[in-house]
Amino acid sequence: ELKVEQNPLFLSMQEGKNYTIYCNYSTTSDRLYWYRQDPGKSLESLFVLLSNGAVKQEGRLMASLDTKARLSTLHITAAVHDLSATYFCAVEGTSGTYKYIFGTGTRLKVLA
Amino acid sequence: EAGVAQSPRYKIIEKRQSVAFWCNPISGHATLYWYQQILGQGPKLLIQFQNNGVVDDSQLPKDRFSAERLKGVDSTLKIQPAKLEDSAVYLCASSPTWGEAFFGQGTRLTVV
């Protein structure tokens, strides 16, 4: 059974600092998604990573995927308050099923 | 493009009562998901439809939960009878046969 773990669970950081969120998963998969969720809101798709070595960047966020290590990272560069949210990774359970298993989430708070 | 529509947005019921949620996916999306998100946790997949057939319902508590997808479009999720631990946000998502899932606003259920 696929397990998806994220760390840290909580992250409080100062504006302008850099940090990385990690997403580890337990079985082979080559399809991973990152979502953002604001309090009381639904999930917003951030990145789609479809192959080993994939790297996507949008603004201050950059996501990468290492399928051999079963690891994805979400790197935050020069954090700003607007990035405060909960970030989830989701991994496809079995290739071709489009069944997505979500991680535990990382609650990010950027302090001004 | 219209997003995933869900109703109602909020629902408060007493334990042992029944409740139903409705979802209208993005037009043309073959896959529809229902997720349960308990406060502070990641979304947990309850059921996945491909067109109007069930692909995966392994995490659906079938003694009290049921779901159907009408004509491969709209879907309803029902709980009968509800328990206190069913208090959560119920998220509907849809995706093309291949691609990321897009989420609705969710229905926040409180069981008292």
Interface residues (C-beta under 8 A of the other chain):
Chain A: V4 Y33 Y35 K41 S42 L43 E44 S45 V48 F88 A90 T97 Y98 K99 Y100 I101 F102 G103 T104 G105
Chain B: T31 Y33 Y35 Q41 G42 P43 K44 L45 Q48 V55 D56 L91 A93 S95 T97 W98 G99 E100 A101 F102 F103 G104 Q105 G106
